[in-house]
């Protein structure tokens, strides 16, 4: 068991966003259309393998498709001159809420200015979808810079909770048998 702290953060006005600049001139975004469960699962494991992203590992192809193939959900790829750098999922919810439901970078792009750019893009896209509120959560199992990035982009903590969670002895890595980037 591990004590895990979760922070819930929000922006309630587009003016809350403190944008970060692209880390290089060829930084870009692409909406994933049509939905591609294989791509989302790739990002989920490649981004989250070092950070205990384990909830969706048991999902079947049909589970992924059911999650993704809804008008409320968008997946965006962040890229460096066409090379994938990371991704985010946006989910439109009742009452004008848009959740950044998943967000992260591939390990080769961490610590190089891509996180601020990608989070800026995620918040901008959420506001463009007509959000009245953009929210996200992160936890003590995520990358150590995650919370600081959210705060630097103008998100405010509105709730915090801690609870014991059962965890495997180490993060699973990007695929079975792979070593964690932190090993």
Helices and strands as residue ranges (DSSP letters): E 2-11, G 14-16, E 27-31, H 37-48, G 55-58, H 61-68, E 73-80, E 83-93, G 94-96, E 97-105, G 107-109, H 114-128, E 133-139, H 146-152, E 156-165
